[in-house]
Amino acid sequence: MSEATRTGYSGTGPGAITPDGCAVEHWLRLRPGQEPEIIASAVPAGAGILGTTLLGTTLLELGCGVGRLTRPLVERGFTVTAVDESPEMLAHVTGVRTIRSTIEGLDLGGERFDVVLLASFLVHAGDPAVRAGILRACRRHVADAGQVLIQRESADWHLRVPRESRTEHGVTRVASADPVDADTSSILVEYEYEDARWTQRFLSHRYTEESFAAALAAAGLAVDEVLTEDGTWVRARPMAGAVAYGRRHAHSHRWWTWQDRPAARAAARGAW
Ligand SMILES: C[S@@+](CC[C@H](N)C(=O)[O-])C[C@H]1O[C@@H](n2cnc3c(N)ncnc32)[C@H](O)[C@@H]1O
């Protein structure tokens, strides 16, 4: 383990473990699911909005891990900047610009992106200061007319415990969800393969729709659209931009809803 783990977070098993308890070797085994399709469907086709046509659509991936999603996003034409606090994770991310930093402490000096991606339930960080800081970092780095794509837990995520699902070569089990206060749980996840076993314990803050919207608003963001039937993928926009976007919709049909997107429908069926 290279660094101190975050309070309430830990991991066991072979190889390097990140401060939030993730095992690098485990994440190297996982293939992308529907995430790249959901992300690509959510972002209008064409060049970026920042005038950087040579770069295409710029995307800041927060908490990129070993680049499981980075590679397919690059294949879909995004110009990705990948951020993670773990050097052992980042060592596996190749072919894109990488930045080692906490998300909450990230400051790229005024650089803005067409898309900021906050996947992997990182919006549920247990520490309130970290949680607020992560959303402020999203706002700080998204263009005023850009979008923040957030993957959050489904409404029943904490209730369907224990549960397990099969990955390509192993089993993922959400073994327990123990309340530590009114809206935070300590989650234990087990990953089992024939030749290895990892565990991760982490804190997860539960949102209602109201508290989710309030957390975004405190960072200057507003929910623009729920992208998948299970409610787990959300597009947020900077508040001023969200108002303008809403007005545009007042005069036209929505561009799409989650039902229009095959990837979103598939993701809704395969929710973890
Ligand atoms: C569960 S892994 C998922 C990685 C990637 N998003 C994926 O889907 O494959 C979470 C990653 O986020 C990183 N991470 C978690 N909290 C972070 C924070 N506050 N700042 C920077 N990195 C963080 C961890 O080091 C880890 O690599």
PDBQT file of the ligand as one rigid body, heavy atoms in Angstrom, charges set to zero:
ROOT
HETATM    1  C1  LIG A 301     -13.583   2.175  -7.980  1.00  0.00    +0.000 C 
HETATM    2  S1  LIG A 301     -12.186   2.825  -8.838  1.00  0.00    +0.000 S 
HETATM    3  C2  LIG A 301     -12.954   3.144 -10.406  1.00  0.00    +0.000 C 
HETATM    4  C3  LIG A 301     -12.022   3.602 -11.465  1.00  0.00    +0.000 C 
HETATM    5  C4  LIG A 301     -12.683   3.979 -12.796  1.00  0.00    +0.000 C 
HETATM    6  N1  LIG A 301     -13.590   5.117 -12.646  1.00  0.00    +0.000 N 
HETATM    7  C5  LIG A 301     -13.427   2.808 -13.404  1.00  0.00    +0.000 C 
HETATM    8  O1  LIG A 301     -14.666   2.860 -13.458  1.00  0.00    +0.000 OA
HETATM    9  O2  LIG A 301     -12.796   1.859 -13.812  1.00  0.00    +0.000 OA
HETATM   10  C6  LIG A 301     -12.117   4.436  -8.057  1.00  0.00    +0.000 C 
HETATM   11  C7  LIG A 301     -10.858   5.241  -8.371  1.00  0.00    +0.000 C 
HETATM   12  O3  LIG A 301     -11.053   6.556  -7.893  1.00  0.00    +0.000 OA
HETATM   13  C8  LIG A 301      -9.908   6.995  -7.209  1.00  0.00    +0.000 C 
HETATM   14  N2  LIG A 301     -10.356   7.943  -6.197  1.00  0.00    +0.000 N 
HETATM   15  C9  LIG A 301     -11.313   7.744  -5.262  1.00  0.00    +0.000 A 
HETATM   16  N3  LIG A 301     -11.515   8.859  -4.556  1.00  0.00    +0.000 NA
HETATM   17  C10 LIG A 301     -10.657   9.788  -5.053  1.00  0.00    +0.000 A 
HETATM   18  C11 LIG A 301     -10.410  11.157  -4.759  1.00  0.00    +0.000 A 
HETATM   19  N4  LIG A 301     -11.098  11.794  -3.800  1.00  0.00    +0.000 N 
HETATM   20  N5  LIG A 301      -9.469  11.812  -5.462  1.00  0.00    +0.000 NA
HETATM   21  C12 LIG A 301      -8.775  11.173  -6.455  1.00  0.00    +0.000 A 
HETATM   22  N6  LIG A 301      -8.978   9.888  -6.793  1.00  0.00    +0.000 NA
HETATM   23  C13 LIG A 301      -9.914   9.201  -6.096  1.00  0.00    +0.000 A 
HETATM   24  C14 LIG A 301      -9.277   5.743  -6.637  1.00  0.00    +0.000 C 
HETATM   25  O4  LIG A 301      -7.878   5.907  -6.422  1.00  0.00    +0.000 OA
HETATM   26  C15 LIG A 301      -9.604   4.715  -7.709  1.00  0.00    +0.000 C 
HETATM   27  O5  LIG A 301      -8.592   4.615  -8.666  1.00  0.00    +0.000 OA
ENDROOT
TORSDOF 0
